[in-house]
């Protein structure tokens, strides 16, 4: 099928594009290559997919309504995966307006374009951050998520509400994917695997917040991509064709366990700078996958040790 993929040069976007292209789909990718982190990394990701005969890249920004509608009118995609967003919990504290533009205005432009140009299904990235101050674990898509602890989380919750409205009013099938702490080759420089690896290899201390008393559902990129594409293939059919899914690990991993596994993979121990909790952070995240398992065939999840070995192999090849 013909898939419009926003954020195609992002971490998840590049991997999703590769998987879609490998199975024979046509992919039209949009990205604005902003400078939230090194645009050269985004360009390097794009290079992995740009030579494929079934891929077309469009340099664009979903916050521009006229440009977005022109792309939809020209491309006429069957299905859309919206991964374009301003990411990062901590950045949202100091740069709130970029989140409103990308995650609210941009997402509204995607919804409107899907409605007006006959898109049959929209799959979009939400986040486990929406669970915010919830203390009932594991997190379930049936839980109330009315207490976000960062603006980033609030914008993702808003996306889910906006999508529900369009599903209800216009019968537009949508699925929101609450991703949990994704890691792997081609990952983002602002996330812990990159920050920790860079510091450990340079002999510099790593910052460990809340004195390491954190848990995360670390989820390998291949597992994220596999579930995302299965969901893309499985259009929800109901009076209000609206779905939410958790995509993440079912077993929480202690932050210190993650660090020890990374140290073992790199063959070098770290200097640890223990710090208090940061504003916007969550103590623990892990996923109830009941809804996901009802609708797709979930493969066995990648073990942390294996995932970090693949991460480290990529890191050394990219840096040399």
TAQUIFEN-V430585 format. One record per run of one state. SS is the DSSP state (H for helix, E for strand, L for the rest). FROM is the first residue (numbers start at 0). LEN is the number of residues. If there is no record, write none. Layout:
ss=SS from=FROM len=LEN
ss=SS from=FROM len=LEN
This chain:
ss=L from=0 len=1
ss=E from=1 len=5
ss=L from=6 len=4
ss=H from=10 len=12
ss=L from=22 len=3
ss=E from=25 len=6
ss=L from=31 len=7
ss=H from=38 len=12
ss=L from=50 len=4
ss=E from=54 len=5
ss=L from=59 len=5
ss=H from=64 len=11
ss=L from=75 len=3
ss=E from=78 len=4
ss=L from=82 len=8
ss=H from=90 len=4
ss=L from=94 len=1
ss=H from=95 len=21
ss=L from=116 len=4
ss=E from=120 len=7
ss=H from=127 len=4
ss=L from=131 len=7
ss=E from=138 len=1
ss=L from=139 len=11
ss=H from=150 len=20
ss=L from=170 len=3
ss=E from=173 len=6
ss=L from=179 len=2
ss=E from=181 len=2
ss=L from=183 len=8
ss=H from=191 len=11
ss=L from=202 len=2
ss=E from=204 len=5
ss=H from=209 len=3
ss=L from=212 len=2
ss=E from=214 len=2
ss=L from=216 len=2
ss=E from=218 len=2
ss=H from=220 len=13
ss=L from=233 len=8
ss=E from=241 len=6
ss=L from=247 len=5
ss=E from=252 len=2
ss=H from=254 len=12
ss=L from=266 len=4
ss=E from=270 len=5
ss=L from=275 len=8
ss=E from=283 len=1
ss=L from=284 len=2
ss=E from=286 len=1
ss=L from=287 len=2
ss=H from=289 len=6
ss=L from=295 len=8
ss=H from=303 len=16
ss=L from=319 len=1
